[in-house]
Amino acid sequence: MEQKSPVNCKHFVKDADGFWKAVHITDIHSSSGVIRISPGTNFKKGRTLAGVDVFSLLEHFCPR
């Protein structure tokens, strides 16, 4: 069974520096609840937001 993505990949882009950037307001669904992401928010490896490693989620679920 395919695992459903907790992120909407269409709401993020990966820039030339390797950061993921939100381009639309979006929500991430985690075991601790929903995290609202504002456009322009950047995510890099090793950083978490409300205990969620957003960078790793995007790397796993979102094709380049």
PQR file with spaces between the fields and no chain letter, atoms N, CA, C, O and H, PARSE charges and radii, in Angstrom:
ATOM       1  N    MET     1       0.836   -1.180    0.000 -0.4000 1.5000
ATOM       2  CA   MET     1       0.000    0.000    0.000 -0.0000 2.0000
ATOM       3  C    MET     1       0.883    1.246    0.000  0.5500 1.7000
ATOM       4  O    MET     1       1.838    1.338    0.771 -0.5500 1.4000
ATOM       5  N    GLU     2       0.561    2.195   -0.862 -0.4000 1.5000
ATOM       6  CA   GLU     2       1.334    3.432   -0.979 -0.0000 2.0000
ATOM       7  C    GLU     2       1.031    4.355    0.184  0.5500 1.7000
ATOM       8  O    GLU     2      -0.125    4.534    0.566 -0.5500 1.4000
ATOM       9  H    GLU     2      -0.215    2.120   -1.489  0.4000 1.0000
ATOM      10  N    GLN     3       2.089    4.946    0.750 -0.4000 1.5000
ATOM      11  CA   GLN     3       1.940    5.872    1.863 -0.0000 2.0000
ATOM      12  C    GLN     3       1.530    7.240    1.338  0.5500 1.7000
ATOM      13  O    GLN     3       2.140    7.763    0.405 -0.5500 1.4000
ATOM      14  H    GLN     3       3.029    4.801    0.440  0.4000 1.0000
ATOM      15  N    LYS     4       0.489    7.820    1.944 -0.4000 1.5000
ATOM      16  CA   LYS     4       0.013    9.141    1.541 -0.0000 2.0000
ATOM      17  C    LYS     4       0.976   10.213    2.053  0.5500 1.7000
ATOM      18  O    LYS     4       1.418   10.176    3.201 -0.5500 1.4000
ATOM      19  H    LYS     4      -0.006    7.394    2.702  0.4000 1.0000
ATOM      20  N    SER     5       1.285   11.158    1.186 -0.4000 1.5000
ATOM      21  CA   SER     5       2.208   12.226    1.538 -0.0000 2.0000
ATOM      22  C    SER     5       1.573   13.195    2.538  0.5500 1.7000
ATOM      23  O    SER     5       0.428   13.610    2.355 -0.5500 1.4000
ATOM      24  H    SER     5       0.925   11.189    0.253  0.4000 1.0000
ATOM      25  N    PRO     6       2.305   13.555    3.590 -0.5600 1.5000
ATOM      26  CA   PRO     6       1.797   14.544    4.547  0.2800 2.0000
ATOM      27  C    PRO     6       1.989   15.977    4.052  0.5500 1.7000
ATOM      28  O    PRO     6       1.594   16.928    4.728 -0.5500 1.4000
ATOM      29  N    VAL     7       2.600   16.132    2.864 -0.4000 1.5000
ATOM      30  CA   VAL     7       2.854   17.457    2.292 -0.0000 2.0000
ATOM      31  C    VAL     7       2.305   17.524    0.874  0.5500 1.7000
ATOM      32  O    VAL     7       2.227   16.511    0.179 -0.5500 1.4000
ATOM      33  H    VAL     7       2.921   15.360    2.315  0.4000 1.0000
ATOM      34  N    ASN     8       1.925   18.731    0.451 -0.4000 1.5000
ATOM      35  CA   ASN     8       1.506   18.959   -0.928 -0.0000 2.0000
ATOM      36  C    ASN     8       2.734   19.460   -1.687  0.5500 1.7000
ATOM      37  O    ASN     8       3.123   20.621   -1.557 -0.5500 1.4000
ATOM      38  H    ASN     8       1.988   19.554    1.016  0.4000 1.0000
ATOM      39  N    CYS     9       3.330   18.586   -2.468 -0.4000 1.5000
ATOM      40  CA   CYS     9       4.586   18.906   -3.155 -0.0000 2.0000
ATOM      41  C    CYS     9       4.459   20.087   -4.102  0.5500 1.7000
ATOM      42  O    CYS     9       5.448   20.771   -4.364 -0.5500 1.4000
ATOM      43  H    CYS     9       3.014   17.643   -2.574  0.4000 1.0000
ATOM      44  N    LYS    10       3.279   20.339   -4.613 -0.4000 1.5000
ATOM      45  CA   LYS    10       3.075   21.464   -5.530 -0.0000 2.0000
ATOM      46  C    LYS    10       3.253   22.809   -4.833  0.5500 1.7000
ATOM      47  O    LYS    10       3.372   23.840   -5.494 -0.5500 1.4000
ATOM      48  H    LYS    10       2.475   19.783   -4.400  0.4000 1.0000
ATOM      49  N    HIS    11       3.270   22.804   -3.513 -0.4000 1.5000
ATOM      50  CA   HIS    11       3.392   24.037   -2.741 -0.0000 2.0000
ATOM      51  C    HIS    11       4.828   24.355   -2.346  0.5500 1.7000
ATOM      52  O    HIS    11       5.073   25.300   -1.596 -0.5500 1.4000
ATOM      53  H    HIS    11       3.173   21.967   -2.976  0.4000 1.0000
ATOM      54  N    PHE    12       5.794   23.557   -2.856 -0.4000 1.5000
ATOM      55  CA   PHE    12       7.202   23.747   -2.525 -0.0000 2.0000
ATOM      56  C    PHE    12       8.063   23.666   -3.781  0.5500 1.7000
ATOM      57  O    PHE    12       7.719   22.978   -4.741 -0.5500 1.4000
ATOM      58  H    PHE    12       5.596   22.789   -3.466  0.4000 1.0000
ATOM      59  N    VAL    13       9.190   24.381   -3.760 -0.4000 1.5000
ATOM      60  CA   VAL    13      10.200   24.279   -4.811 -0.0000 2.0000
ATOM      61  C    VAL    13      11.552   24.099   -4.128  0.5500 1.7000
ATOM      62  O    VAL    13      11.763   24.555   -3.004 -0.5500 1.4000
ATOM      63  H    VAL    13       9.470   24.941   -2.979  0.4000 1.0000
ATOM      64  N    LYS    14      12.460   23.429   -4.828 -0.4000 1.5000
ATOM      65  CA   LYS    14      13.819   23.285   -4.311 -0.0000 2.0000
ATOM      66  C    LYS    14      14.712   24.229   -5.092  0.5500 1.7000
ATOM      67  O    LYS    14      14.748   24.185   -6.322 -0.5500 1.4000
ATOM      68  H    LYS    14      12.289   23.059   -5.741  0.4000 1.0000
ATOM      69  N    ASP    15      15.439   25.092   -4.373 -0.4000 1.5000
ATOM      70  CA   ASP    15      16.276   26.073   -5.061 -0.0000 2.0000
ATOM      71  C    ASP    15      17.674   25.524   -5.343  0.5500 1.7000
ATOM      72  O    ASP    15      18.007   24.412   -4.933 -0.5500 1.4000
ATOM      73  H    ASP    15      15.409   25.128   -3.374  0.4000 1.0000
ATOM      74  N    ALA    16      18.473   26.298   -6.032 -0.4000 1.5000
ATOM      75  CA   ALA    16      19.808   25.878   -6.451 -0.0000 2.0000
ATOM      76  C    ALA    16      20.736   25.607   -5.266  0.5500 1.7000
ATOM      77  O    ALA    16      21.701   24.855   -5.401 -0.5500 1.4000
ATOM      78  H    ALA    16      18.203   27.201   -6.365  0.4000 1.0000
ATOM      79  N    ASP    17      20.458   26.208   -4.116 -0.4000 1.5000
ATOM      80  CA   ASP    17      21.277   25.998   -2.913 -0.0000 2.0000
ATOM      81  C    ASP    17      20.888   24.750   -2.138  0.5500 1.7000
ATOM      82  O    ASP    17      21.528   24.409   -1.143 -0.5500 1.4000
ATOM      83  H    ASP    17      19.674   26.819   -4.007  0.4000 1.0000
ATOM      84  N    GLY    18      19.828   24.059   -2.594 -0.4000 1.5000
ATOM      85  CA   GLY    18      19.394   22.837   -1.929 -0.0000 2.0000
ATOM      86  C    GLY    18      18.337   23.027   -0.862  0.5500 1.7000
ATOM      87  O    GLY    18      17.949   22.070   -0.193 -0.5500 1.4000
ATOM      88  H    GLY    18      19.308   24.336   -3.402  0.4000 1.0000
ATOM      89  N    PHE    19      17.865   24.263   -0.695 -0.4000 1.5000
ATOM      90  CA   PHE    19      16.805   24.542    0.271 -0.0000 2.0000
ATOM      91  C    PHE    19      15.448   24.277   -0.372  0.5500 1.7000
ATOM      92  O    PHE    19      15.272   24.492   -1.571 -0.5500 1.4000
ATOM      93  H    PHE    19      18.181   25.041   -1.238  0.4000 1.0000
ATOM      94  N    TRP    20      14.508   23.817    0.413 -0.4000 1.5000
ATOM      95  CA   TRP    20      13.118   23.743   -0.028 -0.0000 2.0000
ATOM      96  C    TRP    20      12.430   25.025    0.422  0.5500 1.7000
ATOM      97  O    TRP    20      12.659   25.495    1.536 -0.5500 1.4000
ATOM      98  H    TRP    20      14.652   23.642    1.387  0.4000 1.0000
ATOM      99  N    LYS    21      11.596   25.587   -0.431 -0.4000 1.5000
ATOM     100  CA   LYS    21      10.907   26.844   -0.130 -0.0000 2.0000
ATOM     101  C    LYS    21       9.420   26.683   -0.403  0.5500 1.7000
ATOM     102  O    LYS    21       9.024   26.169   -1.449 -0.5500 1.4000
ATOM     103  H    LYS    21      11.409   25.205   -1.336  0.4000 1.0000
ATOM     104  N    ALA    22       8.594   27.130    0.551 -0.4000 1.5000
ATOM     105  CA   ALA    22       7.147   27.127    0.358 -0.0000 2.0000
ATOM     106  C    ALA    22       6.778   28.271   -0.583  0.5500 1.7000
ATOM     107  O    ALA    22       7.217   29.405   -0.393 -0.5500 1.4000
ATOM     108  H    ALA    22       8.916   27.548    1.401  0.4000 1.0000
ATOM     109  N    VAL    23       5.972   27.968   -1.593 -0.4000 1.5000
ATOM     110  CA   VAL    23       5.551   29.001   -2.539 -0.0000 2.0000
ATOM     111  C    VAL    23       4.063   29.329   -2.405  0.5500 1.7000
ATOM     112  O    VAL    23       3.567   30.262   -3.037 -0.5500 1.4000
ATOM     113  H    VAL    23       5.615   27.047   -1.747  0.4000 1.0000
ATOM     114  N    HIS    24       3.366   28.565   -1.589 -0.4000 1.5000
ATOM     115  CA   HIS    24       1.950   28.797   -1.285 -0.0000 2.0000
ATOM     116  C    HIS    24       1.732   28.507    0.192  0.5500 1.7000
ATOM     117  O    HIS    24       2.504   27.767    0.802 -0.5500 1.4000
ATOM     118  H    HIS    24       3.769   27.807   -1.076  0.4000 1.0000
ATOM     119  N    ILE    25       0.697   29.080    0.761 -0.4000 1.5000
ATOM     120  CA   ILE    25       0.329   28.701    2.121 -0.0000 2.0000
ATOM     121  C    ILE    25      -0.099   27.238    2.073  0.5500 1.7000
ATOM     122  O    ILE    25      -0.850   26.831    1.187 -0.5500 1.4000
ATOM     123  H    ILE    25       0.070   29.681    0.265  0.4000 1.0000
ATOM     124  N    THR    26       0.378   26.463    3.019 -0.4000 1.5000
ATOM     125  CA   THR    26       0.089   25.035    2.998 -0.0000 2.0000
ATOM     126  C    THR    26       0.137   24.463    4.405  0.5500 1.7000
ATOM     127  O    THR    26       0.664   25.091    5.323 -0.5500 1.4000
ATOM     128  H    THR    26       0.988   26.794    3.739  0.4000 1.0000
ATOM     129  N    ASP    27      -0.406   23.289    4.563 -0.4000 1.5000
ATOM     130  CA   ASP    27      -0.396   22.595    5.853 -0.0000 2.0000
ATOM     131  C    ASP    27       0.394   21.303    5.729  0.5500 1.7000
ATOM     132  O    ASP    27       0.363   20.637    4.694 -0.5500 1.4000
ATOM     133  H    ASP    27      -0.834   22.779    3.817  0.4000 1.0000
ATOM     134  N    ILE    28       1.101   20.960    6.799 -0.4000 1.5000
ATOM     135  CA   ILE    28       1.777   19.677    6.909 -0.0000 2.0000
ATOM     136  C    ILE    28       1.082   18.915    8.019  0.5500 1.7000
ATOM     137  O    ILE    28       0.894   19.430    9.121 -0.5500 1.4000
ATOM     138  H    ILE    28       1.126   21.501    7.639  0.4000 1.0000
ATOM     139  N    HIS    29       0.708   17.698    7.722 -0.4000 1.5000
ATOM     140  CA   HIS    29       0.003   16.864    8.694 -0.0000 2.0000
ATOM     141  C    HIS    29       1.003   15.948    9.380  0.5500 1.7000
ATOM     142  O    HIS    29       1.649   15.128    8.728 -0.5500 1.4000
ATOM     143  H    HIS    29       0.861   17.279    6.827  0.4000 1.0000
ATOM     144  N    SER    30       1.129   16.086   10.690 -0.4000 1.5000
ATOM     145  CA   SER    30       2.064   15.274   11.455 -0.0000 2.0000
ATOM     146  C    SER    30       1.321   14.552   12.566  0.5500 1.7000
ATOM     147  O    SER    30       0.133   14.781   12.793 -0.5500 1.4000
ATOM     148  H    SER    30       0.603   16.752   11.219  0.4000 1.0000
ATOM     149  N    SER    31       2.034   13.686   13.246 -0.4000 1.5000
ATOM     150  CA   SER    31       1.414   12.938   14.345 -0.0000 2.0000
ATOM     151  C    SER    31       1.004   13.852   15.498  0.5500 1.7000
ATOM     152  O    SER    31       0.143   13.493   16.301 -0.5500 1.4000
ATOM     153  H    SER    31       2.999   13.501   13.062  0.4000 1.0000
ATOM     154  N    SER    32       1.617   15.029   15.579 -0.4000 1.5000
ATOM     155  CA   SER    32       1.264   15.967   16.651 -0.0000 2.0000
ATOM     156  C    SER    32       0.246   17.017   16.223  0.5500 1.7000
ATOM     157  O    SER    32      -0.127   17.878   17.019 -0.5500 1.4000
ATOM     158  H    SER    32       2.316   15.321   14.927  0.4000 1.0000
ATOM     159  N    GLY    33      -0.208   16.952   14.972 -0.4000 1.5000
ATOM     160  CA   GLY    33      -1.215   17.899   14.503 -0.0000 2.0000
ATOM     161  C    GLY    33      -0.856   18.499   13.162  0.5500 1.7000
ATOM     162  O    GLY    33      -0.022   17.970   12.426 -0.5500 1.4000
ATOM     163  H    GLY    33       0.095   16.252   14.325  0.4000 1.0000
ATOM     164  N    VAL    34      -1.498   19.613   12.857 -0.4000 1.5000
ATOM     165  CA   VAL    34      -1.301   20.285   11.576 -0.0000 2.0000
ATOM     166  C    VAL    34      -0.395   21.494   11.789  0.5500 1.7000
ATOM     167  O    VAL    34      -0.585   22.273   12.723 -0.5500 1.4000
ATOM     168  H    VAL    34      -2.175   20.043   13.454  0.4000 1.0000
ATOM     169  N    ILE    35       0.597   21.636   10.904 -0.4000 1.5000
ATOM     170  CA   ILE    35       1.514   22.776   10.948 -0.0000 2.0000
ATOM     171  C    ILE    35       1.248   23.631    9.719  0.5500 1.7000
ATOM     172  O    ILE    35       1.348   23.140    8.595 -0.5500 1.4000
ATOM     173  H    ILE    35       0.751   21.003   10.145  0.4000 1.0000
ATOM     174  N    ARG    36       0.913   24.891    9.912 -0.4000 1.5000
ATOM     175  CA   ARG    36       0.648   25.817    8.815 -0.0000 2.0000
ATOM     176  C    ARG    36       1.959   26.467    8.388  0.5500 1.7000
ATOM     177  O    ARG    36       2.692   27.010    9.215 -0.5500 1.4000
ATOM     178  H    ARG    36       0.831   25.290   10.825  0.4000 1.0000
ATOM     179  N    ILE    37       2.248   26.407    7.087 -0.4000 1.5000
ATOM     180  CA   ILE    37       3.478   26.951    6.518 -0.0000 2.0000
ATOM     181  C    ILE    37       3.130   28.160    5.658  0.5500 1.7000
ATOM     182  O    ILE    37       2.231   28.091    4.819 -0.5500 1.4000
ATOM     183  H    ILE    37       1.653   25.966    6.415  0.4000 1.0000
ATOM     184  N    SER    38       3.841   29.269    5.864 -0.4000 1.5000
ATOM     185  CA   SER    38       3.631   30.484    5.085 -0.0000 2.0000
ATOM     186  C    SER    38       4.526   30.491    3.849  0.5500 1.7000
ATOM     187  O    SER    38       5.626   29.939    3.874 -0.5500 1.4000
ATOM     188  H    SER    38       4.571   29.325    6.545  0.4000 1.0000
ATOM     189  N    PRO    39       4.056   31.114    2.768 -0.5600 1.5000
ATOM     190  CA   PRO    39       4.903   31.255    1.582  0.2800 2.0000
ATOM     191  C    PRO    39       6.211   31.962    1.938  0.5500 1.7000
ATOM     192  O    PRO    39       6.232   32.892    2.744 -0.5500 1.4000
ATOM     193  N    GLY    40       7.301   31.499    1.319 -0.4000 1.5000
ATOM     194  CA   GLY    40       8.608   32.089    1.573 -0.0000 2.0000
ATOM     195  C    GLY    40       9.395   31.398    2.666  0.5500 1.7000
ATOM     196  O    GLY    40      10.579   31.682    2.845 -0.5500 1.4000
ATOM     197  H    GLY    40       7.284   30.743    0.664  0.4000 1.0000
ATOM     198  N    THR    41       8.762   30.494    3.402 -0.4000 1.5000
ATOM     199  CA   THR    41       9.468   29.760    4.452 -0.0000 2.0000
ATOM     200  C    THR    41      10.430   28.766    3.818  0.5500 1.7000
ATOM     201  O    THR    41      10.044   27.993    2.940 -0.5500 1.4000
ATOM     202  H    THR    41       7.800   30.263    3.256  0.4000 1.0000
ATOM     203  N    ASN    42      11.699   28.787    4.269 -0.4000 1.5000
ATOM     204  CA   ASN    42      12.734   27.898    3.744 -0.0000 2.0000
ATOM     205  C    ASN    42      13.012   26.768    4.713  0.5500 1.7000
ATOM     206  O    ASN    42      12.901   26.926    5.928 -0.5500 1.4000
ATOM     207  H    ASN    42      12.013   29.414    4.981  0.4000 1.0000
ATOM     208  N    PHE    43      13.374   25.626    4.154 -0.4000 1.5000
ATOM     209  CA   PHE    43      13.724   24.456    4.963 -0.0000 2.0000
ATOM     210  C    PHE    43      15.053   23.898    4.489  0.5500 1.7000
ATOM     211  O    PHE    43      15.264   23.696    3.293 -0.5500 1.4000
ATOM     212  H    PHE    43      13.464   25.497    3.167  0.4000 1.0000
ATOM     213  N    LYS    44      15.949   23.651    5.440 -0.4000 1.5000
ATOM     214  CA   LYS    44      17.234   23.062    5.093 -0.0000 2.0000
ATOM     215  C    LYS    44      17.462   21.822    5.943  0.5500 1.7000
ATOM     216  O    LYS    44      16.802   21.613    6.961 -0.5500 1.4000
ATOM     217  H    LYS    44      15.777   23.815    6.412  0.4000 1.0000
ATOM     218  N    LYS    45      18.398   21.017    5.508 -0.4000 1.5000
ATOM     219  CA   LYS    45      18.707   19.755    6.179 -0.0000 2.0000
ATOM     220  C    LYS    45      19.108   19.997    7.632  0.5500 1.7000
ATOM     221  O    LYS    45      19.888   20.899    7.941 -0.5500 1.4000
ATOM     222  H    LYS    45      18.934   21.187    4.681  0.4000 1.0000
ATOM     223  N    GLY    46      18.553   19.166    8.515 -0.4000 1.5000
ATOM     224  CA   GLY    46      18.923   19.224    9.919 -0.0000 2.0000
ATOM     225  C    GLY    46      18.078   20.140   10.785  0.5500 1.7000
ATOM     226  O    GLY    46      18.256   20.162   12.003 -0.5500 1.4000
ATOM     227  H    GLY    46      17.919   18.434    8.265  0.4000 1.0000
ATOM     228  N    ARG    47      17.174   20.887   10.199 -0.4000 1.5000
ATOM     229  CA   ARG    47      16.306   21.787   10.965 -0.0000 2.0000
ATOM     230  C    ARG    47      14.912   21.182   11.088  0.5500 1.7000
ATOM     231  O    ARG    47      14.441   20.497   10.180 -0.5500 1.4000
ATOM     232  H    ARG    47      17.030   20.868    9.209  0.4000 1.0000
ATOM     233  N    THR    48      14.264   21.437   12.203 -0.4000 1.5000
ATOM     234  CA   THR    48      12.896   20.963   12.391 -0.0000 2.0000
ATOM     235  C    THR    48      11.966   22.147   12.635  0.5500 1.7000
ATOM     236  O    THR    48      12.397   23.231   13.030 -0.5500 1.4000
ATOM     237  H    THR    48      14.647   21.994   12.940  0.4000 1.0000
ATOM     238  N    LEU    49      10.698   21.911   12.391 -0.4000 1.5000
ATOM     239  CA   LEU    49       9.656   22.894   12.671 -0.0000 2.0000
ATOM     240  C    LEU    49       8.599   22.184   13.491  0.5500 1.7000
ATOM     241  O    LEU    49       7.969   21.241   13.012 -0.5500 1.4000
ATOM     242  H    LEU    49      10.349   21.031   12.070  0.4000 1.0000
ATOM     243  N    ALA    50       8.401   22.623   14.706 -0.4000 1.5000
ATOM     244  CA   ALA    50       7.448   21.986   15.627 -0.0000 2.0000
ATOM     245  C    ALA    50       7.733   20.493   15.739  0.5500 1.7000
ATOM     246  O    ALA    50       6.815   19.677   15.825 -0.5500 1.4000
ATOM     247  H    ALA    50       8.913   23.389   15.095  0.4000 1.0000
ATOM     248  N    GLY    51       9.031   20.145   15.737 -0.4000 1.5000
ATOM     249  CA   GLY    51       9.436   18.761   15.894 -0.0000 2.0000
ATOM     250  C    GLY    51       9.380   17.924   14.627  0.5500 1.7000
ATOM     251  O    GLY    51       9.635   16.720   14.669 -0.5500 1.4000
ATOM     252  H    GLY    51       9.777   20.807   15.667  0.4000 1.0000
ATOM     253  N    VAL    52       9.048   18.544   13.499 -0.4000 1.5000
ATOM     254  CA   VAL    52       8.930   17.832   12.230 -0.0000 2.0000
ATOM     255  C    VAL    52      10.097   18.211   11.317  0.5500 1.7000
ATOM     256  O    VAL    52      10.379   19.393   11.120 -0.5500 1.4000
ATOM     257  H    VAL    52       8.841   19.522   13.464  0.4000 1.0000
ATOM     258  N    ASP    53      10.767   17.210   10.768 -0.4000 1.5000
ATOM     259  CA   ASP    53      11.852   17.435    9.822 -0.0000 2.0000
ATOM     260  C    ASP    53      11.240   17.600    8.432  0.5500 1.7000
ATOM     261  O    ASP    53      11.135   16.641    7.667 -0.5500 1.4000
ATOM     262  H    ASP    53      10.537   16.250   10.928  0.4000 1.0000
ATOM     263  N    VAL    54      10.840   18.833    8.120 -0.4000 1.5000
ATOM     264  CA   VAL    54      10.142   19.143    6.872 -0.0000 2.0000
ATOM     265  C    VAL    54      11.047   18.856    5.668  0.5500 1.7000
ATOM     266  O    VAL    54      10.580   18.340    4.653 -0.5500 1.4000
ATOM     267  H    VAL    54      10.926   19.612    8.741  0.4000 1.0000
ATOM     268  N    PHE    55      12.327   19.187    5.776 -0.4000 1.5000
ATOM     269  CA   PHE    55      13.261   18.941    4.682 -0.0000 2.0000
ATOM     270  C    PHE    55      13.260   17.460    4.293  0.5500 1.7000
ATOM     271  O    PHE    55      13.166   17.125    3.112 -0.5500 1.4000
ATOM     272  H    PHE    55      12.706   19.607    6.601  0.4000 1.0000
ATOM     273  N    SER    56      13.361   16.591    5.272 -0.4000 1.5000
ATOM     274  CA   SER    56      13.380   15.146    4.991 -0.0000 2.0000
ATOM     275  C    SER    56      12.059   14.668    4.403  0.5500 1.7000
ATOM     276  O    SER    56      12.056   13.815    3.516 -0.5500 1.4000
ATOM     277  H    SER    56      13.437   16.863    6.231  0.4000 1.0000
ATOM     278  N    LEU    57      10.945   15.198    4.876 -0.4000 1.5000
ATOM     279  CA   LEU    57       9.638   14.840    4.298 -0.0000 2.0000
ATOM     280  C    LEU    57       9.594   15.216    2.821  0.5500 1.7000
ATOM     281  O    LEU    57       9.152   14.426    1.986 -0.5500 1.4000
ATOM     282  H    LEU    57      10.948   15.891    5.597  0.4000 1.0000
ATOM     283  N    LEU    58      10.050   16.418    2.503 -0.4000 1.5000
ATOM     284  CA   LEU    58      10.027   16.880    1.122 -0.0000 2.0000
ATOM     285  C    LEU    58      10.972   16.051    0.256  0.5500 1.7000
ATOM     286  O    LEU    58      10.631   15.706   -0.875 -0.5500 1.4000
ATOM     287  H    LEU    58      10.408   17.060    3.181  0.4000 1.0000
ATOM     288  N    GLU    59      12.150   15.729    0.775 -0.4000 1.5000
ATOM     289  CA   GLU    59      13.095   14.896    0.035 -0.0000 2.0000
ATOM     290  C    GLU    59      12.499   13.520   -0.259  0.5500 1.7000
ATOM     291  O    GLU    59      12.706   12.959   -1.335 -0.5500 1.4000
ATOM     292  H    GLU    59      12.427   16.008    1.694  0.4000 1.0000
ATOM     293  N    HIS    60      11.768   12.995    0.696 -0.4000 1.5000
ATOM     294  CA   HIS    60      11.201   11.650    0.543 -0.0000 2.0000
ATOM     295  C    HIS    60       9.989   11.609   -0.399  0.5500 1.7000
ATOM     296  O    HIS    60       9.885   10.733   -1.258 -0.5500 1.4000
ATOM     297  H    HIS    60      11.599   13.451    1.570  0.4000 1.0000
ATOM     298  N    PHE    61       9.095   12.554   -0.225 -0.4000 1.5000
ATOM     299  CA   PHE    61       7.815   12.499   -0.927 -0.0000 2.0000
ATOM     300  C    PHE    61       7.754   13.294   -2.249  0.5500 1.7000
ATOM     301  O    PHE    61       6.899   13.023   -3.092 -0.5500 1.4000
ATOM     302  H    PHE    61       9.179   13.266    0.472  0.4000 1.0000
ATOM     303  N    CYS    62       8.637   14.248   -2.427 -0.4000 1.5000
ATOM     304  CA   CYS    62       8.514   15.150   -3.579 -0.0000 2.0000
ATOM     305  C    CYS    62       9.629   14.917   -4.606  0.5500 1.7000
ATOM     306  O    CYS    62      10.805   15.119   -4.301 -0.5500 1.4000
ATOM     307  H    CYS    62       9.332   14.469   -1.742  0.4000 1.0000
ATOM     308  N    PRO    63       9.267   14.497   -5.809 -0.5600 1.5000
ATOM     309  CA   PRO    63      10.278   14.323   -6.838  0.2800 2.0000
ATOM     310  C    PRO    63      10.846   15.676   -7.247  0.5500 1.7000
ATOM     311  O    PRO    63      10.196   16.707   -7.077 -0.5500 1.4000
ATOM     312  N    ARG    64      12.020   15.666   -7.769 -0.4000 1.5000
ATOM     313  CA   ARG    64      12.657   16.932   -8.172 -0.0000 2.0000
ATOM     314  C    ARG    64      12.250   17.321   -9.548  0.5500 1.7000
ATOM     315  O    ARG    64      12.686   18.356  -10.052 -0.5500 1.4000
ATOM     316  H    ARG    64      12.549   14.828   -7.907  0.4000 1.0000
